[in-house]
Amino acid sequence: MATFKVVLETRRKRKNGSFPLVIRIFTGRTYRTVNLKVYLMEDEFDEASQRVIKHPNRREINQKITQNLVKLQESALKMELTDTSGSAQSIKSSVIKPQLKLDFLAFAETIVKEQEASKHHGNALFYKSAISALKTYSAKEIIQFKEVSYEFLKKLESKMLAKGLAVNGVAMYMRTIRAIYNKAIKSKVVDRANYPFEGYKIKMETTAKRNISKADMQALMALELKTNSPAWHARNYFFLCFNLIGISFADMITLKKTDINQGRVLYRRKKTHKLYSVKLTKQAQDLVSLYDAPDSSYILPEAQELYGDSPAKERRRISQVTRNTNKYLSKMGEQLGLGQKLTTYVARHSWATIAKKMGYSKDLIAEALGHEFGNKVTGIYLDSFDQEVIDEMNENVCKL
């Protein structure tokens, strides 16, 4: 049976003459030591009573001794009752959990693994990118949490900007670094008292407009293109995206036929995991019918090559199809003299801008896009009346 003794560890004298206070766990001929993280002079501790006698905080220290003794004794008793091996080390380990000392980058890597395990591969890529940027611009493979200070962030920002990164690109990395730090605080890996983002502000630049007008939409629609040419398909995808209230390209090309029910598309956005319900407009129905292939379970043909070996390959394929589509959209934008690069993302911005110019409220537009604006209710949680209002708005916005 285990026995316990509170002693001063006199073999480990400190510079000021104090000694660490410990609990020794004896089982047979072996013992293990639990350090109480308290340091006393010899005359402040009574070995016979195993109590602190002179220290100004003796009451609190004695309470700490009692609490730890109770925990250790309870653990030893449970092991004895269950015939578990009650070695000194096992008793100590059951009560004193070793704290994993993670540096910032190591902790960030654990987040990547968690995101990949939960199949949030897009989020994992963001964290990987931030980790890579941190290593590159700090020139370090190990970064302690205490190093991530206001000065560290400012220096990192300066180096990124000096290397030619855009302000908004730097902001993306800084937001990810902030997210990692916030997760570390929640996981009790680091204390919030050292939070470096209290003083450091992430800078953003206003981006160039990424929307086109209804007149531009009409000109794009009227552009003569060869049927079944890459440009023709790219334009179709752009307008399907527009009619589905700016659905992301990755979400759109992975839609299945089973995602359409009673004239509505129901899908969960990959980026935010929010659920969306969008009524198909006449143009959307025509485009979906145009690509209907009896031997496919997907709405668009690109999806046939997406799924297979791994999520990583799927993401690379989505990225490839997106780049190819944007290449042809960009050429069409130049041909029409739009004065800006035309991409699939422009469809989402254009939908919101056109809706705003038509007089629809910011709240209603935000709900349609799935944002939280004003109240926190998003489109999928609206009652039937509100959903009908959004359906009607989409019909009006998409009339070209």
C-alpha positions, 0 to 999 in steps of 0.5 A: 500500500502506498504511503505519502510524506511531505518534505523539503527537498534539501538536496535542491537548495536554491540561491536564496537558501530556500528548498522546494516543498514536495510530496513523496509517494512510497510504494515498497522500495520505490518512490516518486516526487510531486513538486508542489511549486512552493519554496520554503526556508528550513525554519518555515516547515515542521517535518514532524507535523508536515505543515508550514509554520512560519510563512506569511502564506502558510494557511494557503500552502497548507491547504494546497498540501491537503488538497494534493494529499487527498487526490493522491490518496484517492487515486491510490485507493481506487487502484487498490480496489480495482487491482490496478498496478499502484506503482508510485509513478502510476499514482503520480501520473493519475493526478499530475498530468504532464503538460505538453509544452507546445511552441506556436508552430507546433500548436498550429500543426495540431490545428491542421491535423484537427481540421484534416481529421474533421474533413475541413480541408480548406481550413487546413490549407489556410493554417498550413499557408500561415505556418509556412509564411511564419517560418519563411518571414521569421526565419525560424522553425520554432517560435515560442508563444512568448515571442509572439508579441506586438513587436514580433507582429509588426516586424513580421508585417514589415518583412512581408510588405518589403517582400512585395506581399499585398496589404490584404495578403498580409492581413489574411496571414495575420487573421490566421495567426490571431485565430491560432492564438485564440485557439491556444488561449481556449485550450489553456496552452497560453495565458490571455494576459500575453495576448499580442493582438490587443494593441496590434491592429490588422490593416486592410485596403479597400479592394478594387470593385468586383462587380459589373452592372446589369448592362454589362451582364446583358452585354456578356449574355449577348456575346457571340460564342461558339456552342460547346467552346470553353468560353461558352461553358465558362459564361454558362457557369458564370450565369448559373453562379449569378442565378444561385445568389452568388454560390461559390464555384467550388460549391456549384460544380460539386452540386448533385442532382439530389441537391435539387428538390421541388425547384430548389437547390439545397446545399451546405457551403464548403467554406462556412458549412451553412445551409442554403436553399435557393429557388431556381430561376428560369435561366438557372433551370435552363442551364441545369437542363442543358448539362443534364447527363443521364449517366451522371449524378452531378449537375455539371460535367466537371464533377465527374473528374473531381471525386476519387482518390483523395480530398487533396486531389479533389481540391486541386481539380476544383482549383484547376477548373476554377482557373480555367473558367476564370481564364476565359471569363477574363478574356471575355471581360477584356473583349467587352472592355469592362475595365476589370478582371471578370471572374466567377467571384464577380457573379456574387458581388454583382448580385449583391450590388445590383440588388442594392441598386434596386432598393433592397435592404442590406438586411435582406441582401445579407440574409440572401447571401447567408451573412449575419447582418443586424440580426443573426438569422440567416436565410435557411432559418427564415419562415416561409414568408421571408423565404418567398421575399428572397425568392422574389428578390432573386427573380428580379435581380436575375431578370436581364 
